[in-house]
Amino acid sequence: MNWIQFTLYLSALYLGYYGLNLMYDFYHNNESGNEPKNVGHGEISFPEFHPSTKVDLPDEDIPDVSFENAGAITSGPIESSGGVSIKELFSLAQNDLIEFTKAIAY
């Protein structure tokens, strides 16, 4: 038995098995009196109804929270040297003007 014959036999077994399963399911579902409840309605209903209720917040004094300079430790002003294009990045790497950890294929 070669691989082609083995594959054909195995495929035939799978197709036969799943074909029989499909035929059984179609026959089993088409029998009269075997229909599940609520088929064909296409909607879900919930018997309990809870009306909506409006909730008001109390008029108590809510403390004003200010987050400006609230004692946070800062690392200083954020500075940026600006971005460079990919072409400029490769030229900087070729001239050894920037530090990089992996070799870049130019």
DOMARFI-831607 format. One line per field, with one value per residue: residue in one letter; x, y, z of N, C-alpha, C in turn. Coordinates in steps of 0.02 Angstrom, whole numbers, plus 50000, padded with zeros to 5 digits. Example, Ala and Ser with C-alpha at 12.3 -4.5 7.8 and 13.67 -1.06 7.14 Angstrom:
! residues 2
kolkol: A	S
n_c1: 50660	50642
n_c2: 49716	49888
n_c3: 50390	50354
ca_c1: 50615	50684
ca_c2: 49775	49947
ca_c3: 50390	50357
c_c1: 50660	50645
c_c2: 49835	50002
c_c3: 50390	50394
END
This chain:
! residues 106
kolkol: M	N	W	I	Q	F	T	L	Y	L	S	A	L	Y	L	G	Y	Y	G	L	N	L	M	Y	D	F	Y	H	N	N	E	S	G	N	E	P	K	N	V	G	H	G	E	I	S	F	P	E	F	H	P	S	T	K	V	D	L	P	D	E	D	I	P	D	V	S	F	E	N	A	G	A	I	T	S	G	P	I	E	S	S	G	G	V	S	I	K	E	L	F	S	L	A	Q	N	D	L	I	E	F	T	K	A	I	A	Y
n_c1: 50043	50035	50066	49969	49859	49833	49797	49682	49597	49585	49527	49405	49349	49335	49246	49136	49102	49071	48971	48872	48844	48789	48676	48606	48580	48498	48389	48349	48311	48205	48098	47926	47855	47970	48016	48100	48051	47988	48035	48062	48013	48111	48149	48195	48121	48095	48016	48003	47982	48068	48046	48129	48227	48254	48400	48463	48607	48673	48667	48783	48933	49060	49227	49351	49467	49629	49749	49864	50033	50035	50125	50199	50337	50447	50536	50597	50594	50523	50618	50657	50747	50698	50631	50702	50715	50702	50801	50897	50926	50991	51103	51163	51194	51286	51392	51435	51381	51278	51226	51199	51128	51120	51177	51143	51075	51130
n_c2: 49941	50105	50283	50360	50273	50245	50374	50395	50291	50328	50455	50418	50345	50447	50536	50451	50424	50554	50588	50492	50535	50662	50625	50553	50656	50743	50658	50629	50756	50789	50712	50699	50786	50801	50925	51064	51178	51344	51365	51455	51575	51673	51768	51829	51829	51909	51875	51956	52126	52271	52431	52583	52685	52846	52914	53031	53128	53162	53328	53362	53439	53418	53379	53481	53420	53446	53415	53476	53499	53417	53374	53280	53185	53238	53206	53307	53426	53370	53327	53329	53276	53276	53191	53079	53037	52873	52856	52951	52893	52773	52827	52892	52781	52715	52804	52790	52875	52858	52749	52579	52417	52300	52236	52324	52288	52364
n_c3: 50000	49952	49984	49921	49903	50037	50083	50006	50052	50187	50173	50115	50221	50318	50251	50234	50369	50421	50331	50361	50492	50465	50391	50489	50581	50505	50480	50610	50659	50577	50612	50664	50802	50871	50883	50951	51086	51058	50929	50781	50825	50844	50938	51100	51256	51412	51560	51675	51719	51751	51800	51752	51862	51919	51985	52094	52130	52292	52366	52434	52498	52391	52399	52321	52213	52171	52051	52013	52039	52155	52251	52184	52128	52007	51854	51794	51657	51504	51368	51195	51055	50932	50789	50666	50493	50416	50323	50362	50485	50451	50388	50496	50574	50491	50493	50621	50719	50804	50937	50924	50950	50874	50717	50570	50415	50275
ca_c1: 50000	50075	50036	49909	49805	49818	49761	49616	49557	49572	49478	49340	49323	49312	49186	49081	49084	49037	48909	48823	48825	48744	48612	48572	48555	48441	48333	48328	48279	48145	48043	47873	47850	48036	48035	48110	48005	48003	48068	48029	47994	48166	48157	48203	48081	48106	47950	48003	47995	48089	48046	48189	48221	48302	48437	48496	48664	48660	48694	48833	48993	49110	49291	49383	49532	49672	49806	49922	50086	50010	50179	50226	50408	50454	50603	50619	50556	50532	50652	50662	50791	50663	50637	50739	50687	50737	50861	50945	50945	51041	51165	51195	51223	51345	51446	51448	51362	51229	51242	51147	51149	51122	51199	51090	51092	51124
ca_c2: 50000	50166	50340	50383	50228	50256	50437	50386	50252	50369	50507	50385	50330	50510	50560	50406	50434	50618	50584	50456	50580	50713	50594	50538	50719	50767	50613	50635	50821	50795	50672	50740	50785	50807	50995	51098	51233	51413	51367	51497	51640	51718	51821	51809	51873	51902	51885	52008	52194	52316	52499	52622	52730	52901	52922	53095	53131	53207	53395	53374	53472	53371	53414	53495	53388	53476	53371	53514	53503	53387	53341	53224	53190	53241	53192	53366	53439	53321	53357	53284	53303	53273	53128	53078	52990	52809	52866	52984	52846	52728	52864	52902	52717	52701	52849	52776	52932	52835	52683	52530	52353	52248	52259	52342	52273	52425
ca_c3: 50000	49950	50019	49886	49920	50108	50089	49977	50098	50246	50154	50106	50288	50349	50216	50251	50439	50429	50291	50402	50547	50439	50373	50551	50610	50465	50491	50680	50669	50536	50638	50692	50875	50899	50873	51015	51101	51036	50864	50733	50852	50829	50988	51170	51299	51483	51591	51727	51696	51805	51773	51767	51919	51916	52047	52098	52175	52349	52359	52486	52475	52366	52403	52257	52211	52121	52038	51992	52089	52216	52287	52145	52111	51935	51829	51757	51596	51451	51311	51138	51004	50868	50753	50603	50446	50415	50282	50406	50537	50423	50377	50562	50596	50449	50515	50692	50759	50854	50965	50911	50979	50823	50653	50523	50346	50237
c_c1: 50045	50036	49972	49849	49783	49777	49690	49570	49538	49521	49409	49309	49297	49248	49126	49057	49044	48973	48855	48799	48776	48676	48572	48542	48495	48380	48305	48291	48215	48087	47991	47872	47918	48062	48044	48060	48033	48042	48029	48009	48048	48174	48164	48161	48096	48041	47948	48018	48011	48090	48109	48175	48274	48334	48473	48554	48647	48696	48744	48893	49045	49176	49322	49453	49571	49733	49868	49971	50063	50064	50209	50299	50414	50526	50630	50579	50572	50563	50657	50707	50758	50675	50678	50705	50728	50801	50916	50969	50999	51107	51201	51226	51285	51404	51464	51433	51308	51250	51184	51172	51154	51146	51140	51114	51078	51102
c_c2: 50062	50223	50364	50339	50238	50320	50432	50346	50292	50423	50477	50368	50392	50535	50516	50417	50499	50621	50548	50498	50633	50684	50577	50601	50745	50723	50622	50701	50828	50752	50717	50733	50793	50878	51029	51156	51298	51415	51411	51565	51692	51774	51791	51856	51857	51919	51942	52076	52238	52387	52536	52671	52784	52910	52989	53091	53177	53274	53411	53409	53419	53408	53421	53466	53419	53432	53410	53520	53476	53348	53283	53237	53189	53227	53251	53374	53385	53355	53305	53317	53302	53207	53135	53028	52926	52814	52899	52937	52798	52764	52878	52838	52700	52744	52840	52837	52915	52766	52637	52462	52296	52278	52271	52326	52334	52410
c_c3: 50000	49983	49986	49903	49993	50117	50061	50023	50160	50231	50146	50173	50322	50317	50232	50322	50447	50387	50329	50461	50523	50422	50436	50582	50571	50476	50561	50691	50629	50560	50670	50768	50909	50895	50941	51024	51074	50971	50817	50760	50838	50878	51057	51211	51372	51519	51642	51696	51755	51776	51793	51824	51912	51985	52044	52147	52233	52338	52414	52455	52455	52367	52333	52259	52154	52112	52016	52051	52156	52252	52249	52130	52035	51916	51789	51694	51543	51391	51256	51086	50935	50833	50690	50557	50446	50375	50323	50461	50512	50410	50443	50587	50555	50471	50588	50736	50811	50878	50951	50934	50930	50758	50607	50453	50303	50167
END
